[in-house]
Amino acid sequence: MIKIDVRRKAFGQTEILRDIRFEVADGETVAILGASGIGKSTLLRLVAGIDEAFEGEIVRPPSIAMVFQEPVLLPWRSVLQNLTLVHPTLGDRAALGALDRIGIADKAGFFPGQLSLGQQRRLALARAFAGRPALLVMDEPYVSLDPQTAEEMLALTEALIGETGPTVILVTHSEAEAKRLARRTLRLAGRPATIVDAANPSPGKREGMA
């Protein structure tokens, strides 16, 4: 169980988040919606432990992976090395298997700059899932993709979540993405932002399944 209790988050004198409290069950996927600049990415950085300067408490598992808006790859390392350097126990054979699962095994020796944006995002997904994290935090991973590539990425994400079963917290602008991937949706609004709406889970969707 992941427990979020952010009483206050500010940058200087500007208060960004206030009184945000929710829990996420093991294996559940929760989407967070809200307008641009509302503080969704700030909240995710708190959840992931990247930013610890806030008032409150977050209980999370030690095994966490994050998929950012940008792929955040090492440009001077090959595709294969971008996996094995982050997961040194993975080994080349398992890393190649992970690349094959996302459809870019033939690009193992390429550098990130030689990949399309869609391929870079596939690599970022593979890197996140390769360590089989207990918690996966995703910050608008399909932004700036054309509709066909976004659809391919959504399908790939659904499959990987189904195979590995992490708890997932996803930030998105898209109602359709939230409905497709998440069992439950939270919405941020206001200045400072707080949770103003929490949609009930769909009766036909099981926890942990896309």
Number of C-alpha atoms within 10 A of each C-alpha: 13 16 15 20 17 21 15 18 24 15 10 7 6 10 13 21 27 21 17 18 15 14 13 17 14 17 20 22 28 26 26 25 23 21 13 10 10 19 21 25 20 17 21 21 17 18 24 22 14 11 12 14 12 15 15 16 15 19 12 17 14 11 12 21 22 24 21 20 17 16 19 13 19 15 12 11 15 19 30 23 20 22 29 19 14 13 15 12 11 16 14 15 10 14 25 20 14 22 24 15 14 17 14 20 16 11 18 20 12 15 19 23 14 13 15 10 17 18 19 21 24 23 27 23 25 24 27 21 24 22 18 18 20 19 25 22 25 23 21 19 25 24 13 13 14 11 10 9 16 17 14 14 21 18 14 18 20 16 14 20 21 14 12 16 23 24 26 27 23 26 27 23 17 16 13 10 18 22 16 15 23 26 23 21 22 19 18 21 17 15 13 17 23 22 19 12 12 15 11 10 15 12 7 7 14 14 19 21 19 22
